[in-house]
Amino acid sequence: MATQAIGTRRNAPALDAQPAVARSSAETEASLVALVGEIVDLDLAGLRLCWRNHLGGTSPAHLPKWLLARLLAYRVQAAALGDLDLATLRRIRRSSSGGDPDPVSAFTPRVATTRDGAELKSGALLLREWRGRMERVMILKDGFAWNGATYSSLSQVAKAITAVNWNGHRFFGLRNATRMRLRQARHAQ
């Protein structure tokens, strides 16, 4: 399997033209090993071309070369050999968290907190005036409610209100108590 160099760019390596069903497992494994080995040596343009040829569509533009190469190698192998099943993914998540979380949910919900770690109590109301209108956000046990919708973070609520990305704590004026004391001490001098 040869790659062709054009200037500093390399064309993406290709699997054999035969369909995967017609090839034996040894041939498939050998061509897959060769392809993954060649992915490591590709430049960014070659990685994007390989992504387009083997996975279709365009590659994620925001990924750096090292991450794109790893993701491409994984996705090519998953396409050829099959991806992990749900039971295996759950087992990996359980073992990486160090405990045995709820088997129904792969991730445990977090309690809403401010930056300094103080918990926001369920039932509390956050008020913010935005463009002449008073916005009210209710703190729930598992998120935040605004205008009949539930959000998992204050940043999502702030974005829904303003249509612009905001830091939720900053938007609603939830500041660290230490920072507030330092600011007050500076103004007192």
C-alpha positions as a Markdown table, in Angstrom:
| # | Residue | x | y | z |
|---|---|---|---|---|
| 1 | Met | 0.0 | 0.0 | 0.0 |
| 2 | Ala | 1.8 | 3.1 | -1.2 |
| 3 | Thr | 1.0 | 6.8 | -0.5 |
| 4 | Gln | 1.8 | 9.3 | -3.1 |
| 5 | Ala | 3.5 | 12.6 | -2.1 |
| 6 | Ile | 2.5 | 15.8 | -3.8 |
| 7 | Gly | 4.8 | 18.5 | -2.6 |
| 8 | Thr | 4.6 | 18.4 | 1.2 |
| 9 | Arg | 1.0 | 16.9 | 1.1 |
| 10 | Arg | 0.3 | 13.2 | 1.1 |
| 11 | Asn | -2.7 | 11.6 | -0.3 |
| 12 | Ala | -4.7 | 9.5 | 2.1 |
| 13 | Pro | -3.9 | 5.8 | 2.2 |
| 14 | Ala | -6.7 | 3.6 | 1.0 |
| 15 | Leu | -8.0 | 0.1 | 2.0 |
| 16 | Asp | -8.0 | -2.5 | -0.8 |
| 17 | Ala | -10.7 | -1.9 | -3.4 |
| 18 | Gln | -12.4 | -5.2 | -2.5 |
| 19 | Pro | -15.5 | -5.0 | -0.3 |
| 20 | Ala | -14.9 | -6.0 | 3.3 |
| 21 | Val | -17.2 | -9.0 | 3.0 |
| 22 | Ala | -15.1 | -10.6 | 0.2 |
| 23 | Arg | -11.8 | -10.2 | 2.0 |
| 24 | Ser | -10.6 | -12.7 | 4.6 |
| 25 | Ser | -10.2 | -11.5 | 8.2 |
| 26 | Ala | -6.4 | -11.8 | 7.9 |
| 27 | Glu | -6.4 | -9.5 | 4.8 |
| 28 | Thr | -8.7 | -7.1 | 6.5 |
| 29 | Glu | -6.6 | -7.0 | 9.6 |
| 30 | Ala | -3.4 | -6.6 | 7.6 |
| 31 | Ser | -4.7 | -3.7 | 5.5 |
| 32 | Leu | -6.2 | -2.1 | 8.7 |
| 33 | Val | -2.9 | -2.3 | 10.5 |
| 34 | Ala | -1.1 | -0.8 | 7.5 |
| 35 | Leu | -3.7 | 2.0 | 7.2 |
| 36 | Val | -3.5 | 2.9 | 10.9 |
| 37 | Gly | 0.3 | 2.8 | 10.7 |
| 38 | Glu | 0.2 | 5.3 | 7.8 |
| 39 | Ile | -2.2 | 7.6 | 9.5 |
| 40 | Val | 0.5 | 8.5 | 12.0 |
| 41 | Asp | 2.8 | 9.8 | 9.3 |
| 42 | Leu | 0.2 | 11.9 | 7.5 |
| 43 | Asp | 0.2 | 15.7 | 7.7 |
| 44 | Leu | -3.0 | 17.6 | 8.5 |
| 45 | Ala | -4.2 | 17.9 | 4.9 |
| 46 | Gly | -3.6 | 14.1 | 4.4 |
| 47 | Leu | -5.5 | 13.4 | 7.6 |
| 48 | Arg | -8.5 | 15.4 | 6.4 |
| 49 | Leu | -8.3 | 13.7 | 3.0 |
| 50 | Cys | -8.2 | 10.2 | 4.6 |
| 51 | Trp | -11.2 | 11.2 | 6.8 |
| 52 | Arg | -13.2 | 12.2 | 3.7 |
| 53 | Asn | -12.2 | 9.0 | 1.8 |
| 54 | His | -12.9 | 6.5 | 4.6 |
| 55 | Leu | -15.5 | 8.1 | 6.8 |
| 56 | Gly | -17.2 | 10.6 | 4.4 |
| 57 | Gly | -17.9 | 14.2 | 5.1 |
| 58 | Thr | -15.4 | 16.7 | 6.4 |
| 59 | Ser | -13.2 | 16.2 | 9.4 |
| 60 | Pro | -13.7 | 18.4 | 12.5 |
| 61 | Ala | -11.8 | 21.6 | 11.7 |
| 62 | His | -11.1 | 22.5 | 15.3 |
| 63 | Leu | -9.1 | 19.4 | 16.2 |
| 64 | Pro | -5.3 | 19.5 | 16.3 |
| 65 | Lys | -3.3 | 17.1 | 14.2 |
| 66 | Trp | -2.5 | 14.7 | 17.0 |
| 67 | Leu | -6.1 | 14.3 | 18.1 |
| 68 | Leu | -7.4 | 14.1 | 14.6 |
| 69 | Ala | -5.0 | 11.2 | 13.9 |
| 70 | Arg | -6.1 | 9.3 | 17.0 |
| 71 | Leu | -9.8 | 9.9 | 16.3 |
| 72 | Leu | -9.4 | 8.9 | 12.6 |
| 73 | Ala | -7.5 | 5.7 | 13.6 |
| 74 | Tyr | -10.3 | 4.8 | 16.1 |
| 75 | Arg | -13.1 | 5.6 | 13.7 |
| 76 | Val | -11.5 | 3.6 | 10.8 |
| 77 | Gln | -11.0 | 0.6 | 13.1 |
| 78 | Ala | -14.6 | 0.9 | 14.5 |
| 79 | Ala | -16.0 | 1.0 | 11.0 |
| 80 | Ala | -14.0 | -2.1 | 9.9 |
| 81 | Leu | -14.3 | -4.2 | 13.0 |
| 82 | Gly | -17.4 | -2.8 | 14.7 |
| 83 | Asp | -17.7 | -0.3 | 17.6 |
| 84 | Leu | -17.9 | -1.0 | 21.2 |
| 85 | Asp | -21.3 | -2.2 | 22.4 |
| 86 | Leu | -23.3 | -0.3 | 25.1 |
| 87 | Ala | -22.5 | -2.8 | 27.9 |
| 88 | Thr | -18.8 | -2.3 | 27.3 |
| 89 | Leu | -19.1 | 1.5 | 27.2 |
| 90 | Arg | -21.0 | 1.4 | 30.5 |
| 91 | Arg | -18.3 | -0.9 | 32.0 |
| 92 | Ile | -15.5 | 1.5 | 30.9 |
| 93 | Arg | -17.4 | 4.5 | 32.3 |
| 94 | Arg | -18.0 | 2.7 | 35.6 |
| 95 | Ser | -14.3 | 1.6 | 36.0 |
| 96 | Ser | -13.0 | 5.1 | 35.1 |
| 97 | Ser | -15.2 | 6.8 | 37.7 |
| 98 | Gly | -13.7 | 4.5 | 40.4 |
| 99 | Gly | -17.1 | 3.5 | 41.7 |
| 100 | Asp | -20.3 | 1.8 | 40.7 |
| 101 | Pro | -22.6 | 4.7 | 39.6 |
| 102 | Asp | -26.3 | 4.2 | 38.9 |
| 103 | Pro | -26.5 | 1.6 | 36.1 |
| 104 | Val | -29.4 | 3.5 | 34.4 |
| 105 | Ser | -27.4 | 6.7 | 34.0 |
| 106 | Ala | -23.9 | 6.7 | 32.6 |
| 107 | Phe | -23.1 | 10.0 | 34.3 |
| 108 | Thr | -24.0 | 11.2 | 37.8 |
| 109 | Pro | -25.7 | 14.6 | 38.0 |
| 110 | Arg | -23.9 | 17.4 | 39.7 |
| 111 | Val | -25.3 | 19.7 | 42.3 |
| 112 | Ala | -25.5 | 23.3 | 41.2 |
| 113 | Thr | -22.8 | 25.3 | 42.9 |
| 114 | Thr | -21.2 | 28.7 | 42.7 |
| 115 | Arg | -17.5 | 29.0 | 42.0 |
| 116 | Asp | -16.5 | 29.1 | 45.6 |
| 117 | Gly | -18.4 | 25.9 | 46.2 |
| 118 | Ala | -21.5 | 27.2 | 48.0 |
| 119 | Glu | -24.5 | 25.2 | 47.0 |
| 120 | Leu | -27.4 | 27.0 | 45.4 |
| 121 | Lys | -30.5 | 26.0 | 47.3 |
| 122 | Ser | -33.5 | 24.5 | 45.4 |
| 123 | Gly | -36.4 | 26.9 | 45.3 |
| 124 | Ala | -34.2 | 30.0 | 45.3 |
| 125 | Leu | -34.9 | 32.7 | 42.7 |
| 126 | Leu | -32.3 | 34.5 | 40.7 |
| 127 | Leu | -33.3 | 37.9 | 39.3 |
| 128 | Arg | -31.6 | 39.9 | 36.5 |
| 129 | Glu | -32.8 | 42.8 | 34.6 |
| 130 | Trp | -32.0 | 42.4 | 30.9 |
| 131 | Arg | -33.0 | 45.1 | 28.3 |
| 132 | Gly | -35.6 | 46.6 | 30.6 |
| 133 | Arg | -37.3 | 43.3 | 31.4 |
| 134 | Met | -36.9 | 41.4 | 34.8 |
| 135 | Glu | -35.8 | 37.8 | 34.2 |
| 136 | Arg | -36.5 | 35.3 | 36.9 |
| 137 | Val | -34.7 | 32.0 | 37.1 |
| 138 | Met | -35.8 | 29.3 | 39.7 |
| 139 | Ile | -33.1 | 27.0 | 41.0 |
| 140 | Leu | -34.3 | 23.4 | 40.9 |
| 141 | Lys | -32.8 | 20.2 | 42.4 |
| 142 | Asp | -31.5 | 19.2 | 39.0 |
| 143 | Gly | -31.0 | 22.4 | 37.1 |
| 144 | Phe | -32.6 | 25.8 | 36.5 |
| 145 | Ala | -36.0 | 26.8 | 35.2 |
| 146 | Trp | -36.7 | 29.9 | 33.1 |
| 147 | Asn | -39.8 | 30.6 | 31.0 |
| 148 | Gly | -41.2 | 27.1 | 31.4 |
| 149 | Ala | -38.0 | 25.4 | 30.2 |
| 150 | Thr | -35.4 | 23.5 | 32.3 |
| 151 | Tyr | -31.7 | 24.1 | 31.7 |
| 152 | Ser | -28.7 | 22.2 | 33.2 |
| 153 | Ser | -26.5 | 25.2 | 33.7 |
| 154 | Leu | -26.8 | 29.0 | 34.3 |
| 155 | Ser | -24.7 | 29.6 | 31.1 |
| 156 | Gln | -27.5 | 27.9 | 29.1 |
| 157 | Val | -30.1 | 30.1 | 30.7 |
| 158 | Ala | -28.0 | 33.2 | 30.1 |
| 159 | Lys | -27.6 | 32.2 | 26.4 |
| 160 | Ala | -31.4 | 31.6 | 26.1 |
| 161 | Ile | -32.1 | 35.1 | 27.5 |
| 162 | Thr | -29.5 | 37.0 | 25.6 |
| 163 | Ala | -28.8 | 34.8 | 22.5 |
| 164 | Val | -25.1 | 35.3 | 23.2 |
| 165 | Asn | -22.7 | 33.1 | 25.1 |
| 166 | Trp | -22.3 | 34.3 | 28.7 |
| 167 | Asn | -20.7 | 33.0 | 31.8 |
| 168 | Gly | -23.9 | 32.2 | 33.8 |
| 169 | His | -22.4 | 33.1 | 37.2 |
| 170 | Arg | -21.2 | 36.5 | 35.9 |
| 171 | Phe | -24.5 | 37.1 | 34.1 |
| 172 | Phe | -26.5 | 36.6 | 37.3 |
| 173 | Gly | -24.0 | 38.4 | 39.6 |
| 174 | Leu | -22.9 | 35.3 | 41.5 |
| 175 | Arg | -19.4 | 36.2 | 42.6 |
| 176 | Asn | -16.9 | 34.6 | 44.8 |
| 177 | Ala | -17.1 | 36.1 | 48.4 |
| 178 | Thr | -13.3 | 36.5 | 48.6 |
| 179 | Arg | -13.2 | 38.5 | 45.4 |
| 180 | Met | -16.0 | 40.8 | 46.6 |
| 181 | Arg | -14.2 | 41.4 | 49.9 |
| 182 | Leu | -10.9 | 42.3 | 48.1 |
| 183 | Arg | -12.8 | 44.7 | 45.9 |
| 184 | Gln | -14.5 | 46.3 | 48.8 |
| 185 | Ala | -11.1 | 46.6 | 50.6 |
| 186 | Arg | -9.6 | 48.4 | 47.6 |
| 187 | His | -12.4 | 50.9 | 47.4 |
| 188 | Ala | -12.2 | 51.6 | 51.2 |
| 189 | Gln | -8.5 | 52.7 | 50.9 |
